[in-house]
């Protein structure tokens, strides 16, 4: 026979895994093994490491922090969240305030107490709950009290610095007598720094976070960076009694501020800050090199140290050389009188600088904020170097022709300025030389370009004045070939000669020896020896400013009727090339005489064959009282002969000697006059 047995397992809490045997006890004292029973109950079992936190005394404005563990001894994880009564939420915080706790794990919690007002007694908060899933809420109690800042925790630091400069001081945290972080974990402190005077500025600074290691200390670096000066001797003093005029602001005697540092153990330290700011010194800038004789614009960077727009009155002055010295008069410096600077931005102030002479100078620029009275002073040193070239002058002229350019020089001094002018190209002259400019006036120098030789290139001209320094200029010149100098006209009957003097202007400053040549004019043929240069030595001495005239004799010996043209070339490597057109007009033979012929005695009549070939001439006399030896005579080319004529008459009478040849319609006629 058998009977049923019901087994029930209804745990009310977590039960670890188990395995048990079920025994039946008989009335005869015998045990009968019925079955093995195993089971487990999974559940959450969560507890706080401490049910109550005692903070003790906490300084007003500081924060005390304690660590707490939330343990999960169960097999199931759970979400948690802390509920703090509404009236205590501003003074008690739990971090993290919500989250998830895993099975067999724990969460590290930070509970902070930061009271907002001094309490008369202990403060007890016993209804803080940790709400869990599938678990009863856990309660936490926080107790403590809020006290005033102890006087022994206050320290004063005194600073002194130039305006817009920094002074740094270090403050040890925690200060004596504590001296060390008494906890087993590091502190991450967040100092609170404020500037109380002036109200509209922030002149004291420190890091946002300072880490103090467990059992150690750290330095808090406090920076005083004043943006305005404190009251100085000579500044306007506030009234001793009564209120200041409405809208009137006076500089404070000192700047004031504080640093508040709260520690996690509920302590707090106050560092009172006092600072005096003196006017800024001179800010010297880097040396700048500028060219003389040219306007230079120098940019002076200015950073607005305020968070508001500033308007400055600007004073630009020359400090070295002395403003009243002669050297200072040769330096011109200028800048605008006012300068606006937007908040927190950097802009550049421009000064215009012009120096006449090489040397050095220092310019002081003073920026004054008329509203606050603060000043910013910068000094810019300059080194004036010789200019490479003030301008490029272009010159273009034919040889021996003049081109004139003008240079205007200003003299700002109270004394006369004298210049010596030089050129690397000899054909550039100056008028006047030396050149003078009256005090406080302008002068004009003429640059005269009169080239001798054809060519092009570059040259430098320099004007040097003991008073105003050096004025260099670059010259680009082109000397073109000279055109036809002149035309020489000659006119002569066939068989005769004419001599004309051609004169040319020697312009070179040094002596020269010329050679001459006659060439056929373009498009013509030239008979040899038609034009002959009679002057054998063509020499010229060094010319002055106006040049020197050189004569050359040209002989015209025609061999045919009509016009002859040729080009005369007079050249020298030192004096250039001169060209002249020679134009000869040969007319028919003209009657000559009378030639006196004494009776009984032969008289020679000179005749020349003007032709380029040997020619046979016929000689006739129209009076039988005159006779010639040969009535036909062949004469070599260009050869002169004497034709003897004899007069046999007994009384004075005349005759005509005619010499003719084939091809020439007009003969040569010589009138004869016979005498006893």
C-alpha positions as CSV (number, residue, x, y, z in Angstrom):
1,X,0.0,0.0,0.0
2,X,1.3,3.6,-0.7
3,X,0.3,7.1,0.2
4,X,1.1,10.4,-1.5
5,X,3.5,12.9,0.1
6,X,3.3,16.7,-0.9
7,X,6.6,18.7,-0.7
8,X,6.4,22.6,-0.6
9,X,9.3,25.1,-1.2
10,X,8.3,28.8,-0.5
11,X,11.4,30.8,0.5
12,X,11.1,34.4,1.8
13,X,14.7,35.3,1.3
14,X,17.6,34.4,-0.9
15,X,18.5,30.7,-0.4
16,X,21.8,29.3,-1.6
17,X,21.7,26.1,-3.7
18,X,21.1,23.0,-1.6
19,X,20.6,19.2,-1.9
20,X,19.0,17.2,1.0
21,X,17.6,13.7,1.5
22,X,14.0,13.1,2.6
23,X,13.7,10.3,5.2
24,X,10.6,8.7,6.6
25,X,10.7,7.7,10.3
26,X,8.7,4.6,11.1
27,X,7.1,3.9,14.5
28,X,9.4,1.0,14.9
29,X,12.4,3.5,15.0
30,X,13.4,2.6,11.5
31,X,14.4,5.4,8.9
32,X,13.4,4.9,5.3
33,X,15.0,7.1,2.6
34,X,12.4,8.4,0.3
35,X,13.9,10.9,-2.1
36,X,16.7,13.5,-2.6
37,X,15.5,17.2,-2.7
38,X,17.6,20.1,-4.2
39,X,16.7,23.7,-4.7
40,X,17.8,27.4,-4.8
41,X,16.1,30.8,-4.3
42,X,17.5,33.7,-6.5
43,X,16.8,37.1,-5.0
44,X,18.4,40.6,-4.5
45,X,20.1,41.3,-1.3
46,X,21.3,44.9,-1.2
47,X,22.8,46.8,1.7
48,X,24.6,50.1,2.4
49,X,28.0,49.9,3.9
50,X,26.9,52.5,6.5
51,X,23.4,53.4,7.5
52,X,24.4,56.8,8.9
53,X,27.0,59.4,7.9
54,X,28.3,61.8,10.5
55,X,29.9,64.9,8.8
56,X,30.5,67.0,11.9
57,X,31.2,70.7,11.5
58,X,31.2,72.0,7.8
59,X,32.3,75.6,7.0
60,X,29.7,77.8,5.3
61,X,30.2,77.7,1.6
62,X,32.3,74.6,1.6
63,X,31.5,71.0,0.8
64,X,32.2,67.9,2.9
65,X,32.2,64.6,1.1
66,X,32.2,61.0,2.5
67,X,32.4,57.7,0.6
68,X,29.8,55.0,0.8
69,X,29.4,51.5,-0.8
70,X,26.1,50.1,-2.1
71,X,26.6,46.2,-1.9
72,X,24.6,43.6,-3.8
73,X,25.0,40.2,-2.2
74,X,22.3,38.7,-4.3
75,X,22.1,36.9,-7.6
76,X,20.1,39.5,-9.5
77,X,21.1,42.9,-10.5
78,X,18.9,45.9,-9.7
79,X,18.4,49.5,-10.6
80,X,18.7,52.0,-7.8
81,X,17.9,55.7,-7.3
82,X,18.3,58.0,-4.3
83,X,15.4,60.1,-3.2
84,X,16.3,63.2,-1.1
85,X,13.6,65.3,0.5
86,X,12.9,68.5,-1.5
87,X,14.0,70.9,1.3
88,X,17.4,69.2,1.6
89,X,18.2,68.8,-2.1
90,X,20.3,72.0,-2.1
91,X,22.5,70.9,0.7
92,X,22.9,67.1,0.2
93,X,23.9,65.4,-3.0
94,X,24.6,61.7,-3.8
95,X,26.8,60.8,-6.8
96,X,25.9,58.8,-8.7
97,X,22.3,59.5,-7.8
98,X,21.0,56.6,-9.8
99,X,22.4,53.6,-11.7
100,X,22.6,49.8,-11.7
101,X,24.2,47.5,-9.2
102,X,25.3,44.1,-10.6
103,X,25.0,40.8,-8.7
104,X,27.8,40.2,-6.2
105,X,29.1,43.7,-6.9
106,X,29.1,47.1,-5.2
107,X,28.9,50.8,-6.3
108,X,31.1,53.5,-4.7
109,X,28.9,56.5,-3.8
110,X,29.9,60.0,-2.8
111,X,27.7,61.8,-0.3
112,X,28.3,65.5,0.0
113,X,27.0,68.0,2.5
114,X,27.2,71.7,1.5
115,X,25.0,73.8,3.8
116,X,23.9,77.2,2.7
117,X,23.5,78.9,6.1
118,X,24.9,78.6,9.6
119,X,22.9,76.2,11.8
120,X,22.4,76.7,15.5
121,X,22.6,73.0,16.2
122,X,23.2,69.7,14.5
123,X,21.4,69.0,11.3
124,X,19.9,65.5,11.0
125,X,18.4,64.2,7.7
126,X,17.1,60.7,8.2
127,X,14.7,60.2,5.4
128,X,17.0,59.8,2.5
129,X,15.9,56.6,0.6
130,X,17.6,54.4,-1.9
131,X,14.8,52.9,-4.0
132,X,15.5,49.5,-5.6
133,X,13.9,47.1,-8.0
134,X,12.4,44.0,-6.3
135,X,13.8,45.1,-3.0
136,X,12.7,47.1,-0.1
137,X,14.0,50.7,0.0
138,X,17.1,51.3,2.1
139,X,17.3,54.4,4.4
140,X,20.3,56.6,4.9
141,X,20.8,59.2,7.6
142,X,23.1,62.3,7.2
143,X,24.0,64.5,10.2
144,X,26.2,67.5,10.5
145,X,26.3,71.2,11.3
146,X,27.2,74.4,9.5
147,X,29.7,76.9,11.0
148,X,31.2,80.3,10.1
149,X,34.6,80.5,8.4
150,X,37.2,80.2,11.2
151,X,39.5,83.3,11.3
152,X,42.5,81.0,11.4
153,X,41.6,79.8,7.9
154,X,41.9,83.3,6.3
155,X,45.1,84.5,4.7
156,X,46.0,87.7,2.9
157,X,48.3,87.9,-0.1
158,X,49.7,91.3,-1.3
159,X,50.6,91.9,-4.9
160,X,52.4,94.7,-6.8
161,X,52.8,94.9,-10.5
162,X,52.9,97.2,-13.5
163,X,49.6,97.6,-15.2
164,X,49.0,94.8,-17.8
165,X,51.9,92.8,-16.4
166,X,51.7,89.7,-14.1
167,X,52.8,88.8,-10.6
168,X,52.4,85.2,-9.5
169,X,52.3,83.9,-5.9
170,X,51.9,80.3,-4.7
171,X,49.6,79.3,-1.8
172,X,50.0,75.8,-0.2
173,X,46.9,73.6,0.1
174,X,45.9,72.7,2.7
175,X,47.7,75.4,4.6
176,X,49.2,75.0,8.0
177,X,48.5,73.7,10.6
178,X,46.7,71.0,8.6
179,X,49.5,70.9,6.0
180,X,48.5,67.6,4.4
181,X,45.5,65.9,2.9
182,X,44.3,63.8,5.9
183,X,42.2,61.4,3.8
184,X,43.1,58.2,1.9
185,X,42.0,59.6,-1.5
186,X,43.0,62.6,-3.6
187,X,41.2,65.9,-3.5
188,X,40.1,67.6,-6.6
189,X,39.5,71.2,-5.4
190,X,37.8,73.9,-7.5
191,X,38.9,77.3,-6.2
192,X,36.5,80.2,-6.6
193,X,38.3,83.5,-7.4
194,X,36.6,86.9,-7.5
195,X,37.7,90.5,-8.0
196,X,35.8,92.8,-5.7
197,X,37.5,96.1,-6.6
198,X,37.1,97.2,-9.3
199,X,33.6,95.7,-9.8
200,X,33.8,95.7,-13.6
201,X,37.1,93.9,-14.0
202,X,38.7,90.6,-13.3
203,X,42.3,91.1,-12.2
204,X,43.0,88.0,-10.1
205,X,43.2,84.5,-11.6
206,X,44.0,80.8,-10.7
207,X,43.5,77.4,-12.1
208,X,40.0,75.9,-12.2
209,X,41.1,72.7,-10.5
210,X,43.8,71.8,-8.1
211,X,44.6,68.1,-7.3
212,X,45.8,67.3,-3.8
213,X,47.1,63.8,-3.5
214,X,46.2,61.6,-0.5
215,X,48.5,62.4,2.4
216,X,50.1,65.2,0.4
217,X,49.8,68.9,-0.5
218,X,49.7,71.1,-3.6
219,X,50.4,74.6,-4.7
220,X,47.7,77.0,-5.8
221,X,49.1,79.5,-8.3
222,X,47.4,82.9,-8.0
223,X,48.0,85.5,-10.7
224,X,47.5,89.2,-10.4
225,X,47.1,90.8,-13.8
226,X,45.8,94.4,-13.4
227,X,44.3,96.0,-16.5
228,X,44.1,99.5,-14.8
229,X,46.3,101.4,-12.4
230,X,45.5,102.1,-8.8
231,X,45.6,105.6,-7.4
232,X,49.0,107.2,-7.9
233,X,50.6,110.3,-6.5
234,X,49.2,113.2,-8.4
235,X,45.9,111.4,-9.3
236,X,42.6,113.1,-8.3
237,X,41.6,112.1,-4.8
238,X,38.0,111.2,-3.8
239,X,36.3,113.6,-1.5
240,X,37.0,113.0,2.2
241,X,33.4,113.4,3.2
242,X,30.1,113.2,1.3
243,X,29.3,111.5,-1.9
244,X,31.3,111.8,-5.1
245,X,29.8,113.8,-8.0
246,X,27.3,111.7,-9.9
247,X,29.0,109.7,-12.7
248,X,32.5,110.6,-11.3
249,X,34.8,107.6,-10.9
250,X,38.1,107.7,-8.9
251,X,40.9,105.2,-9.1
252,X,40.9,102.8,-6.1
253,X,43.8,102.9,-3.7
254,X,44.2,99.1,-4.3
255,X,42.6,96.3,-6.1
256,X,40.9,93.7,-3.9
257,X,39.8,90.1,-4.5
258,X,39.6,86.7,-2.8
259,X,40.0,83.0,-3.5
260,X,37.7,80.5,-1.7
261,X,38.8,76.9,-1.5
262,X,36.5,74.3,0.0
263,X,37.9,70.8,0.9
264,X,36.0,67.5,1.0
265,X,36.5,67.2,4.7
266,X,34.2,70.2,5.3
267,X,37.0,72.7,5.7
268,X,37.3,75.9,3.7
269,X,40.1,78.4,3.2
270,X,39.8,82.1,2.2
271,X,42.7,83.9,0.6
272,X,42.2,87.7,0.6
273,X,44.0,89.4,-2.3
274,X,45.3,92.9,-2.4
275,X,47.1,94.4,-5.3
276,X,48.6,97.8,-6.4
277,X,49.2,98.5,-10.1
278,X,51.7,101.1,-11.2
279,X,51.8,102.8,-14.6
280,X,53.3,100.7,-17.4
281,X,56.9,101.3,-18.5
282,X,58.0,101.7,-22.0
283,X,57.4,98.7,-24.3
284,X,60.5,98.6,-26.6
285,X,59.8,97.1,-30.0
286,X,62.3,95.4,-32.4
287,X,64.6,97.5,-34.5
288,X,63.3,98.2,-37.9
289,X,65.5,99.2,-41.0
290,X,64.0,101.6,-43.5
291,X,65.3,103.2,-46.6
292,X,66.2,106.9,-46.6
293,X,64.4,109.3,-48.9
294,X,61.2,107.2,-49.1
295,X,58.0,107.2,-47.0
296,X,57.8,104.1,-44.8
297,X,54.6,103.0,-43.0
298,X,55.3,101.1,-39.8
299,X,52.5,99.0,-38.2
300,X,52.5,99.1,-34.3
301,X,50.3,96.2,-33.0
302,X,48.0,97.1,-30.1
303,X,46.0,94.5,-28.2
304,X,42.9,95.7,-26.3
305,X,43.3,94.4,-22.8
306,X,39.8,95.4,-21.9
307,X,36.5,93.8,-22.7
308,X,35.1,97.2,-23.9
309,X,35.9,99.5,-26.8
310,X,38.7,102.0,-26.0
311,X,39.4,105.3,-27.6
312,X,42.9,106.6,-27.3
313,X,44.5,110.0,-27.7
314,X,47.8,109.3,-29.5
315,X,51.0,111.3,-29.2
316,X,53.8,110.5,-31.6
317,X,57.2,112.1,-30.8
318,X,60.8,111.7,-31.7
319,X,62.9,111.1,-28.6
320,X,66.3,110.4,-30.3
321,X,67.8,112.5,-31.7
322,X,66.6,115.4,-29.6
323,X,63.5,117.0,-31.2
324,X,65.2,120.5,-31.5
325,X,68.4,119.3,-33.0
326,X,69.4,119.7,-36.7
327,X,69.4,115.9,-37.1
328,X,65.8,115.7,-36.0
329,X,64.8,118.3,-38.6
330,X,65.9,115.8,-41.3
331,X,63.4,113.2,-39.9
332,X,59.7,113.4,-40.4
333,X,57.3,111.3,-38.4
334,X,53.5,111.4,-38.4
335,X,50.5,109.5,-36.9
336,X,46.8,110.2,-36.4
337,X,45.7,111.8,-33.2
338,X,43.0,109.3,-32.2
339,X,42.8,105.5,-32.3
340,X,39.8,103.2,-31.6
341,X,40.3,99.7,-30.4
342,X,37.4,97.2,-30.4
343,X,37.0,95.0,-27.3
344,X,39.4,92.0,-26.9
345,X,40.9,92.6,-30.4
346,X,44.3,93.5,-31.8
347,X,44.8,96.2,-34.4
348,X,47.7,98.0,-35.8
349,X,48.4,101.7,-35.5
350,X,50.3,103.2,-38.4
351,X,53.1,105.8,-38.3
352,X,54.6,107.4,-41.4
353,X,58.4,107.8,-41.3
354,X,60.6,109.7,-43.7
355,X,64.4,110.3,-43.2
356,X,66.7,112.3,-45.3
357,X,70.0,111.0,-44.0
358,X,71.4,107.7,-42.9
359,X,71.5,107.2,-39.1
360,X,69.2,106.1,-36.3
361,X,66.1,107.4,-34.4
362,X,63.7,106.3,-31.7
363,X,60.0,107.2,-31.9
364,X,57.8,107.1,-28.8
365,X,54.0,106.4,-29.3
366,X,51.9,107.2,-26.2
367,X,48.3,105.9,-26.1
368,X,46.1,107.6,-23.5
369,X,42.6,106.5,-22.6
370,X,41.0,109.8,-21.6
371,X,38.2,108.1,-19.7
372,X,40.4,105.9,-17.4
373,X,43.6,107.9,-17.6
374,X,45.6,104.7,-18.4
375,X,48.5,104.9,-20.8
376,X,50.3,102.5,-23.1
377,X,53.8,103.6,-24.3
378,X,55.7,101.9,-27.1
379,X,59.1,102.9,-28.5
380,X,60.0,102.0,-32.0
381,X,63.7,102.2,-32.9
382,X,64.7,102.8,-36.5
383,X,67.9,102.4,-38.5
384,X,68.0,104.5,-41.7
385,X,70.0,102.9,-44.5
386,X,71.0,104.3,-47.9
387,X,68.3,103.9,-50.5
388,X,69.2,101.7,-53.4
389,X,67.4,104.0,-55.8
390,X,64.7,106.6,-55.3
391,X,63.4,106.4,-58.9
392,X,64.3,105.2,-62.4
393,X,64.8,108.0,-64.9
394,X,64.5,107.1,-68.6
395,X,66.6,109.0,-71.1
396,X,66.3,108.7,-74.9
397,X,68.0,111.0,-77.3
398,X,69.9,110.9,-80.6
399,X,73.7,111.3,-80.4
400,X,74.7,114.9,-79.7
401,X,71.1,116.0,-79.1
402,X,70.0,117.2,-75.7
403,X,67.3,115.8,-73.5
404,X,66.7,117.4,-70.1
405,X,64.9,115.9,-67.1
406,X,64.4,117.7,-63.8
407,X,64.8,116.5,-60.2
408,X,63.1,118.5,-57.5
409,X,64.8,118.4,-54.1
410,X,63.2,119.7,-50.9
411,X,65.3,121.2,-48.1
412,X,63.4,121.2,-44.7
413,X,66.4,122.5,-42.8
414,X,67.1,126.1,-41.6
415,X,70.5,126.0,-43.4
416,X,71.4,125.9,-47.1
417,X,71.9,122.4,-48.6
418,X,74.7,121.9,-51.1
419,X,75.0,118.9,-53.4
420,X,77.8,117.4,-55.4
421,X,76.3,115.5,-58.4
422,X,78.0,112.5,-60.1
423,X,77.1,110.1,-62.8
424,X,78.6,106.8,-63.9
425,X,77.8,107.7,-67.5
426,X,79.9,110.5,-68.8
427,X,77.3,111.9,-71.2
428,X,75.0,112.9,-68.3
429,X,75.7,116.4,-67.0
430,X,74.1,118.5,-64.3
431,X,73.0,122.0,-64.3
432,X,73.9,123.7,-62.0
433,X,76.9,122.0,-60.6
434,X,77.3,122.2,-57.6
435,X,73.7,122.4,-56.8
436,X,72.3,124.4,-53.9
437,X,68.9,124.5,-52.2
438,X,67.9,127.4,-50.0
439,X,66.7,126.8,-46.4
440,X,63.0,125.6,-46.1
441,X,62.5,125.6,-49.9
442,X,62.7,123.4,-53.0
443,X,65.3,123.4,-55.7
444,X,65.3,122.0,-59.3
445,X,68.3,120.3,-60.8
446,X,68.5,119.8,-64.5
447,X,69.7,116.5,-65.7
448,X,71.2,117.0,-69.2
449,X,71.6,114.0,-71.4
450,X,73.8,114.6,-74.5
451,X,75.1,111.2,-75.7
452,X,78.2,111.0,-77.9
453,X,78.2,107.3,-78.9
454,X,75.3,105.2,-80.0
455,X,74.2,102.5,-77.5
456,X,71.9,101.8,-74.5
457,X,72.4,100.7,-70.9
458,X,72.0,101.6,-67.3
459,X,73.8,104.1,-65.1
460,X,73.6,105.6,-61.6
461,X,73.5,109.2,-60.6
462,X,74.2,110.3,-57.1
463,X,73.5,113.6,-55.4
464,X,75.5,113.9,-52.2
465,X,74.8,116.6,-49.6
466,X,76.5,116.9,-46.2
467,X,73.2,118.3,-44.9
468,X,70.6,116.0,-46.5
469,X,72.6,112.8,-47.3
470,X,72.7,110.8,-50.5
471,X,70.0,110.8,-53.2
472,X,70.6,107.8,-55.6
473,X,68.8,107.4,-58.9
474,X,68.8,104.6,-61.5
475,X,69.0,105.8,-65.1
476,X,68.0,103.8,-68.2
477,X,69.4,105.5,-71.3
478,X,69.1,105.0,-75.0
479,X,71.5,106.8,-77.3
480,X,70.2,106.5,-80.9
481,X,72.3,107.1,-84.0
482,X,72.5,110.7,-85.0
483,X,70.7,111.7,-88.2
484,X,72.1,113.8,-91.0
485,X,74.2,116.6,-89.4
486,X,73.8,119.1,-92.3
487,X,74.0,119.5,-96.1
488,X,77.0,121.1,-97.7
489,X,76.3,122.8,-101.1
490,X,79.0,123.4,-103.6
491,X,78.6,125.0,-107.1
492,X,81.3,125.3,-109.7
493,X,81.7,125.4,-113.5
494,X,83.0,122.3,-115.2
495,X,86.8,122.3,-115.1
496,X,87.0,124.3,-112.0
497,X,87.1,123.4,-108.3
498,X,85.3,124.6,-105.1
499,X,86.3,124.3,-101.5
500,X,83.8,124.5,-98.7
501,X,84.4,124.1,-94.9
502,X,82.2,121.7,-93.0
503,X,82.1,122.3,-89.3
504,X,80.9,119.7,-86.7
505,X,80.5,119.9,-83.0
506,X,82.8,117.7,-80.9
507,X,80.9,117.0,-77.7
508,X,83.1,114.4,-75.9
509,X,84.9,115.6,-72.8
510,X,88.2,114.0,-73.9
511,X,90.3,114.7,-77.0
512,X,89.6,112.7,-80.1
513,X,91.2,112.1,-83.5
514,X,88.7,111.7,-86.4
515,X,89.0,110.0,-89.7
516,X,87.0,111.1,-92.8
517,X,85.6,109.2,-95.7
518,X,83.4,110.1,-98.7
519,X,80.8,107.6,-99.8
520,X,78.3,107.6,-102.6
521,X,74.9,108.8,-101.5
522,X,72.2,106.2,-101.5
523,X,70.9,105.6,-105.0
524,X,73.7,107.4,-106.7
525,X,77.1,106.6,-108.3
526,X,80.1,108.7,-107.3
527,X,83.0,109.5,-109.6
528,X,86.3,109.1,-107.9
529,X,87.8,112.3,-106.6
530,X,84.7,114.3,-107.2
531,X,84.7,115.2,-103.5
532,X,88.0,115.3,-101.7
533,X,88.8,115.9,-98.0
534,X,91.5,118.5,-97.9
535,X,92.0,118.5,-94.1
536,X,94.4,115.7,-93.3
537,X,94.5,115.8,-89.5
538,X,91.1,116.1,-88.0
539,X,91.7,116.5,-84.2
540,X,89.6,117.9,-81.4
541,X,90.5,118.8,-77.9
542,X,88.3,117.9,-74.9
543,X,85.0,119.7,-75.2
544,X,83.3,121.8,-72.5
545,X,79.6,122.0,-71.8
546,X,78.9,123.8,-75.1
547,X,81.1,121.6,-77.2
548,X,83.9,122.5,-79.7
549,X,83.5,123.2,-83.4
550,X,85.9,121.3,-85.6
551,X,86.5,122.5,-89.3
552,X,86.9,120.1,-92.2
553,X,87.7,121.4,-95.8
554,X,85.9,119.7,-98.6
555,X,87.0,120.1,-102.3
556,X,84.6,119.6,-105.1
557,X,86.1,118.6,-108.4
558,X,83.3,117.7,-110.8
559,X,83.9,115.6,-114.0
560,X,80.5,116.0,-115.5
561,X,77.7,118.5,-115.8
562,X,74.8,118.2,-113.4
563,X,74.4,117.3,-109.7
564,X,76.6,115.0,-107.7
565,X,75.7,113.7,-104.3
566,X,77.9,112.0,-101.7
567,X,77.9,111.2,-97.9
568,X,80.7,112.6,-95.8
569,X,81.5,110.4,-92.7
570,X,83.6,111.8,-89.9
571,X,84.2,109.2,-87.2
572,X,86.1,108.6,-84.0
573,X,85.8,105.8,-81.4
574,X,85.8,108.6,-78.8
575,X,83.7,111.2,-80.5
576,X,81.1,109.3,-82.5
577,X,80.1,109.5,-86.1
578,X,79.1,112.7,-88.0
579,X,77.3,112.5,-91.3
580,X,76.8,115.2,-93.8
581,X,75.3,115.3,-97.3
582,X,77.5,116.8,-100.0
583,X,75.7,118.2,-102.9
584,X,77.7,119.5,-105.9
585,X,76.2,121.4,-108.8
586,X,78.4,121.4,-111.9
587,X,77.4,124.1,-114.5
588,X,78.7,124.6,-118.0
589,X,82.1,126.2,-118.4
590,X,82.1,130.0,-117.8
591,X,84.2,132.6,-119.6
592,X,87.4,133.4,-117.9
593,X,89.9,136.2,-118.2
594,X,91.0,138.6,-119.5
595,X,94.4,137.0,-119.5
596,X,97.1,139.6,-120.2
597,X,99.4,138.5,-123.0
598,X,102.5,140.6,-123.6
599,X,103.6,140.9,-127.2
600,X,106.4,138.7,-128.4
601,X,106.3,136.5,-125.3
602,X,104.4,133.2,-124.8
603,X,101.8,133.3,-122.1
604,X,100.5,130.1,-120.5
605,X,96.8,129.5,-120.1
606,X,96.1,126.8,-117.5
607,X,93.6,124.2,-118.5
608,X,92.6,120.9,-116.9
609,X,90.9,117.9,-118.4
610,X,88.0,117.5,-116.0
611,X,86.9,114.1,-117.4
612,X,87.6,110.6,-116.1
613,X,89.1,109.6,-119.5
614,X,91.8,111.0,-121.8
615,X,90.1,113.5,-124.1
616,X,91.1,115.3,-127.3
617,X,90.5,119.0,-127.2
618,X,90.4,121.5,-130.1
619,X,92.0,124.9,-129.4
620,X,91.0,127.9,-131.4
621,X,91.7,131.7,-131.2
622,X,89.4,134.2,-133.1
623,X,92.2,136.8,-133.6
624,X,95.2,135.9,-136.0
625,X,97.4,138.1,-133.9
626,X,97.3,135.4,-131.3
627,X,98.7,131.9,-132.0
628,X,99.0,128.6,-130.2
629,X,101.5,125.9,-130.7
630,X,99.0,123.0,-131.0
631,X,95.5,123.4,-132.2
632,X,94.5,119.9,-131.2
633,X,95.8,118.3,-128.0
634,X,95.0,115.1,-126.2
635,X,95.1,115.5,-122.4
636,X,95.1,112.6,-119.9
637,X,92.2,112.4,-117.4
638,X,92.2,114.9,-114.6
639,X,95.5,116.3,-115.8
640,X,96.2,120.0,-116.0
641,X,98.3,121.4,-118.8
642,X,99.6,124.9,-119.8
643,X,98.5,126.1,-123.2
644,X,101.1,128.7,-124.5
645,X,99.6,131.7,-126.3
646,X,101.8,134.2,-128.3
647,X,100.7,137.7,-129.2
648,X,102.3,139.2,-132.3
649,X,100.4,142.5,-132.6
650,X,101.9,146.0,-132.3
651,X,99.0,147.5,-130.5
652,X,96.8,146.5,-127.6
653,X,93.9,144.2,-128.6
654,X,91.8,141.3,-127.4
655,X,90.9,137.8,-128.5
656,X,89.0,134.7,-127.4
657,X,90.7,131.4,-126.8
658,X,88.2,128.5,-127.2
659,X,88.8,125.0,-126.0
660,X,86.2,122.4,-127.0
661,X,85.7,118.7,-127.2
662,X,83.2,116.3,-128.6
663,X,80.1,115.7,-126.5
664,X,80.3,119.0,-124.6
665,X,78.1,121.7,-126.2
666,X,79.6,124.6,-124.3
667,X,83.4,125.2,-124.8
668,X,85.8,126.8,-122.4
669,X,86.3,130.5,-123.3
670,X,89.3,132.4,-122.1
671,X,89.4,136.2,-122.9
672,X,92.9,137.4,-124.0
673,X,94.3,140.9,-123.8
674,X,97.3,141.6,-125.8
675,X,99.6,144.4,-124.8
676,X,102.8,146.0,-126.3
